[in-house]
Amino acid sequence: MRALQRFWLLGWTALRAAAPGLALAIALAAFARGMAASLAHGVGGLPRFPLSPVMCAVLLGMLWRNTLGVPLWATRGLNWAMHRLLRIGIALVGLRLTLAGATAIAATALPVAVTCLLVALGAGVAISRLLAVPRRLGLLLAIGTAVCGCTAVVAISPVIRARHAETAFAVTCVVLFGCLAMLLYPWVAGHFFAAAPVYAGIFLGTAIHDTSQVIGAALIYSQQAAAPAALAAASVAKLLRNLSIAVLIPLAAWLTQRHEAAQRLDRGASAAGGAPVPPAAAPLVPLFVLAFIGFIVVRTAGDALAAAHGALWPALVNTGYTASDLFLTCGMTAVGLSVSFTDMWRIGWRPLAAGLIVATLVGGCSLLLTCALLHFAR
């Protein structure tokens, strides 16, 4: 009983601390939805300009952060929305898919995802060396671009013993170029894949860095093109990239140990400073990825049993859709509020140039391969 009371007290305390920032994200998200509706209907005699509510939310958040600033009292709630609420919304996207549908999309997206991952890793390491970017920072930029953005950077950092400043630089680059891609690539997808929303989703899921940015771009595209299939396809394509972290973490640990062993041999055993410190444990697969797969299984089982439940199951699925859209919009507003232009200029031109080149190469590779797949499918 005492344990239950303590759990309830801790939960209530955390909710109270997060409530102000969460309220700010909800208010801006609601305003963004209203602004998008006004633009779409040409309010005030202005020409109609259909713009996704998510794009409005991100742009509004970025404008707020870099003009008015984010107050300290809102920080905890915004972090909760950006990490917890957004990931719950991503997991709920799994309700849009069945196992058969997800498998079909994965089979189509797999060659694109693998090729883009290899291009990001190879180009990231090579360009970082060319521009004299520190080895660990270059590796973080490459893995962050290749796999799942900020999540991959944070997971790999302790494994390769990256400094805090290097981790912060890599995260900032991922946020910067991922957000630019999130705002730009839906228009690219609309131009090249207007009649093929699944391929548009595959392009977005393999070309953009972070999972939240992929979902944001897919929401923008699906809302503006009225093509919800793109969101599900982008989620599956991004899932394939996320799963690669289960291989890359052990590989990065092994390569780091080899590099440090070689350095100790060069310096001599007396300068080694003792035995190497083992890397901190990191989850091989993010929990929200497993939850996403779980909801696909739930949707598959629910559809199979739907005849016995009448209208109850479709109502539950629609509720999940609505909750996912709300959580994602609020979370993406918090993402916009996290983008600081001032912090980005402090990085220096070399890491920024390396991150931009790698991101552009991955986006171009994804576009070419997805267009080729669509051409052969026709």
C-alpha positions in Angstrom: 0.0 0.0 0.0 2.8 2.4 0.9 4.6 1.6 -2.4 1.4 2.4 -4.3 1.0 5.7 -2.5 4.7 6.5 -3.1 4.3 5.7 -6.8 1.1 7.9 -7.0 2.9 10.8 -5.2 5.9 10.6 -7.5 3.6 10.5 -10.6 1.6 13.5 -9.4 4.7 15.5 -8.6 6.2 14.8 -12.1 2.8 15.8 -13.7 2.7 19.0 -11.8 6.3 19.9 -12.8 5.6 19.0 -16.5 2.1 20.6 -16.7 3.1 24.3 -17.5 5.4 23.3 -20.4 2.9 20.7 -21.7 0.2 23.4 -21.6 2.4 25.7 -23.7 2.9 23.0 -26.3 -0.8 22.2 -26.4 -1.7 25.8 -26.7 0.7 26.4 -29.6 -0.4 23.2 -31.3 -4.0 24.3 -31.1 -3.1 27.7 -32.5 -1.1 26.0 -35.3 -4.1 23.9 -36.2 -6.3 26.9 -36.4 -3.8 28.8 -38.4 -3.5 25.9 -40.9 -7.3 25.8 -41.3 -7.4 29.6 -41.9 -4.7 29.4 -44.5 -6.4 26.5 -46.2 -9.7 28.4 -46.5 -8.2 31.8 -47.4 -9.6 33.7 -44.5 -9.6 37.5 -44.8 -9.7 37.5 -48.6 -6.2 36.0 -48.8 -5.4 33.4 -51.4 -5.7 29.8 -50.2 -2.5 28.2 -49.1 -2.8 24.7 -47.9 -0.3 24.1 -45.1 0.0 21.1 -42.8 -0.9 21.8 -39.1 2.3 20.0 -38.1 4.4 22.3 -40.3 2.7 25.3 -38.8 3.3 23.9 -35.3 7.0 23.4 -36.0 7.5 26.8 -37.6 5.6 28.5 -34.8 7.7 26.7 -32.2 10.9 27.7 -33.9 9.7 31.3 -34.2 8.7 31.4 -30.5 12.0 29.9 -29.3 14.2 32.3 -31.3 12.3 35.5 -30.6 10.5 35.3 -27.2 12.6 32.4 -25.9 11.4 29.5 -23.8 11.0 30.2 -20.1 12.6 28.0 -17.5 9.3 26.9 -16.0 8.3 25.3 -19.4 11.5 23.3 -19.9 10.5 20.1 -18.1 7.1 19.9 -19.7 8.5 20.5 -23.2 11.1 17.8 -22.7 8.4 15.4 -21.6 6.3 16.3 -24.7 9.3 16.0 -27.1 10.5 12.7 -25.7 7.6 10.8 -24.0 4.4 12.1 -25.6 5.9 12.1 -29.1 7.2 8.6 -28.8 3.7 7.4 -27.5 2.3 9.0 -30.7 4.8 7.3 -32.9 4.1 3.9 -31.2 0.4 4.4 -31.9 1.1 4.8 -35.6 1.5 1.0 -35.5 -2.3 0.8 -35.3 -2.4 1.9 -39.0 -0.7 -1.3 -40.1 -1.2 -5.0 -40.1 1.6 -7.5 -40.2 0.9 -8.3 -43.8 0.9 -4.6 -44.8 4.0 -3.9 -42.7 5.9 -6.8 -44.2 5.0 -5.8 -47.8 6.2 -2.2 -47.2 9.4 -3.5 -45.4 10.3 -5.7 -48.3 10.0 -2.8 -50.7 11.8 -0.3 -48.4 14.6 -2.6 -47.3 17.1 -2.1 -50.2 16.6 1.7 -50.0 17.1 1.7 -46.2 20.2 -0.5 -46.3 21.8 1.5 -49.1 21.1 4.9 -47.5 22.5 3.6 -44.2 25.7 2.4 -45.8 26.1 5.7 -47.8 25.6 7.7 -44.6 28.1 5.7 -42.6 30.8 5.6 -45.4 30.3 9.3 -46.5 30.1 10.5 -42.9 33.4 9.0 -41.9 35.2 10.0 -45.1 33.9 13.6 -45.2 34.7 14.1 -41.5 38.3 13.0 -42.2 38.5 15.3 -45.2 37.2 18.3 -43.2 39.4 17.5 -40.2 36.4 16.9 -37.9 37.4 15.0 -34.8 37.0 11.2 -35.2 34.4 10.7 -32.5 32.3 13.7 -33.6 32.5 12.5 -37.2 31.3 9.0 -36.2 28.4 10.5 -34.2 27.4 12.6 -37.2 27.5 9.6 -39.5 25.5 7.3 -37.2 23.0 10.0 -36.3 22.3 10.6 -40.0 22.3 6.9 -40.8 20.2 5.4 -38.1 17.7 7.4 -36.0 19.0 10.8 -35.3 19.3 12.0 -31.7 18.4 8.6 -30.3 21.4 7.0 -32.1 23.8 9.8 -31.1 22.8 9.5 -27.4 23.0 5.7 -27.5 26.4 5.5 -29.3 28.1 8.4 -27.3 29.0 6.4 -24.2 30.0 3.4 -26.3 32.7 5.4 -28.2 33.5 7.5 -25.1 32.5 10.7 -26.8 32.8 14.0 -24.8 29.7 15.9 -23.8 30.5 18.7 -26.2 30.9 16.3 -29.1 27.5 14.7 -28.3 25.9 18.1 -28.1 27.4 19.2 -31.4 26.2 16.0 -33.1 22.7 16.3 -31.7 22.5 20.0 -32.8 23.6 19.1 -36.4 21.0 16.3 -36.5 18.3 18.6 -35.3 19.2 21.4 -37.7 19.5 19.4 -40.9 16.7 16.9 -39.9 14.3 19.8 -39.4 15.3 21.4 -42.7 14.6 18.1 -44.4 11.3 17.7 -42.5 10.1 21.0 -43.9 11.5 20.6 -47.4 11.1 16.9 -48.3 7.3 16.7 -48.1 7.2 19.1 -51.1 9.9 17.0 -52.9 7.8 13.9 -52.2 4.7 15.6 -53.5 6.5 16.4 -56.8 8.0 13.0 -57.4 5.4 10.7 -55.8 2.1 12.5 -56.1 0.2 9.4 -57.1 2.2 6.9 -55.0 1.9 7.7 -51.3 3.6 4.5 -50.2 6.7 5.4 -52.1 6.5 8.9 -50.8 6.6 7.4 -47.3 9.5 5.2 -48.1 11.4 8.2 -49.4 10.7 10.3 -46.3 11.5 7.3 -44.0 14.9 6.7 -45.5 16.0 10.3 -46.2 15.4 12.1 -42.9 17.4 11.7 -39.7 15.4 11.4 -36.5 12.2 9.3 -36.0 10.3 12.4 -34.9 11.4 14.3 -37.9 10.4 11.4 -40.2 6.9 11.2 -38.6 6.6 15.0 -38.8 7.4 15.1 -42.5 5.1 12.1 -43.2 2.3 13.9 -41.3 2.9 17.1 -43.3 2.7 15.1 -46.6 -0.3 13.0 -45.6 -2.2 16.0 -44.4 -1.5 18.1 -47.5 -2.0 15.3 -50.0 -4.8 13.5 -48.1 -2.7 10.3 -48.2 -2.6 8.6 -44.8 -0.8 5.6 -46.3 2.4 7.7 -46.5 2.6 7.9 -42.7 2.4 4.2 -42.2 5.0 3.6 -45.0 7.4 6.1 -43.6 7.1 4.6 -40.1 8.0 1.1 -41.4 10.9 2.4 -43.5 12.2 4.3 -40.4 11.7 1.2 -38.3 14.1 -0.7 -40.5 16.8 1.9 -39.9 16.1 2.0 -36.2 16.7 -1.7 -35.9 20.2 -1.4 -37.3 21.3 0.2 -34.0 21.2 -3.3 -32.5 24.2 -4.1 -34.7 25.9 -0.8 -34.7 26.3 -0.4 -30.9 28.3 -3.6 -30.4 30.3 -2.9 -33.6 31.1 0.6 -32.4 32.2 -0.7 -29.0 34.5 -3.3 -30.7 36.0 -0.7 -33.0 36.5 1.7 -30.1 38.3 -0.9 -28.1 40.6 -1.7 -31.1 41.4 2.0 -31.6 42.2 2.5 -27.9 44.3 -0.6 -27.8 46.3 0.6 -30.8 46.8 4.0 -29.2 48.1 2.3 -26.0 50.6 0.3 -28.0 51.8 3.5 -29.7 52.2 5.3 -26.4 53.5 2.3 -24.4 51.9 0.3 -21.7 53.0 2.7 -19.0 50.9 5.6 -20.5 47.8 3.5 -20.9 46.3 4.7 -17.6 45.1 1.3 -16.5 42.4 -0.9 -17.9 39.8 0.6 -20.2 36.5 1.6 -18.7 33.7 -0.4 -20.1 31.1 1.6 -22.1 27.9 2.5 -20.4 25.0 0.2 -21.2 22.6 1.5 -23.9 19.4 -0.1 -25.1 19.9 -2.0 -28.3 16.4 -1.2 -29.6 14.4 1.9 -28.4 11.3 1.0 -26.4 8.9 2.9 -28.6 10.1 0.8 -31.6 9.1 -2.3 -29.8 5.8 -0.7 -28.8 5.2 0.3 -32.5 5.6 -3.4 -33.5 3.3 -4.4 -30.6 0.6 -2.2 -31.9 0.9 -3.7 -35.4 0.3 -7.1 -33.8 -2.6 -5.7 -31.8 -4.1 -4.3 -35.1 -3.6 -7.6 -36.9 -5.3 -9.6 -34.1 -8.1 -7.1 -33.7 -8.9 -7.1 -37.4 -9.0 -10.9 -37.3 -11.5 -10.8 -34.4 -13.4 -7.7 -35.5 -16.5 -9.7 -36.8 -17.1 -10.9 -33.2 -17.0 -7.3 -31.8 -19.2 -5.4 -34.2 -18.4 -1.7 -34.3 -16.3 -1.7 -31.1 -13.0 -2.5 -32.7 -13.2 0.2 -35.5 -14.1 2.7 -32.8 -11.1 1.8 -30.7 -8.8 2.0 -33.8 -10.2 5.5 -34.7 -9.6 6.6 -31.1 -6.0 5.4 -31.5 -5.7 7.4 -34.7 -7.0 10.6 -33.1 -4.8 10.2 -30.0 -1.7 9.5 -32.2 -2.3 12.7 -34.3 -2.8 14.8 -31.1 0.3 13.5 -29.4 2.4 13.9 -32.6 1.3 17.4 -33.2 2.0 18.5 -29.5 5.4 16.6 -29.6 6.4 18.3 -32.9 5.5 21.7 -31.4 8.0 20.9 -28.6 10.6 19.9 -31.2 10.2 23.3 -32.9 10.6 25.0 -29.5 13.9 23.1 -29.0 15.6 24.5 -32.1 18.0 27.3 -31.2 19.7 29.1 -34.0 22.2 30.7 -31.6 23.4 27.3 -30.5 23.8 26.1 -34.1 26.2 29.0 -35.0 28.5 28.0 -32.1 29.3 24.6 -33.6 31.7 25.9 -36.2 31.6 25.5 -40.0 33.4 22.1 -40.3 30.9 19.9 -38.4 28.1 21.9 -40.0 29.5 21.4 -43.5 30.1 17.6 -42.8 26.6 17.2 -41.5 25.0 19.1 -44.5 27.0 17.1 -47.1 26.1 13.8 -45.5 22.5 14.7 -45.1 22.3 15.9 -48.8 23.9 12.7 -50.0 21.5 10.5 -48.1 18.5 12.4 -49.3 19.7 12.3 -52.9 20.4 8.5 -52.6 17.0 7.9 -51.1 15.2 9.9 -53.8 17.0 8.1 -56.7 16.5 4.6 -55.3 12.8 5.2 -54.5 12.2 6.7 -57.9 13.8 3.6 -59.5 11.7 1.3 -57.4 8.5 3.2 -58.4 9.6 3.0 -62.1 10.1 -0.8 -62.0 6.9 -1.3 -60.0 4.9 0.4 -62.8 
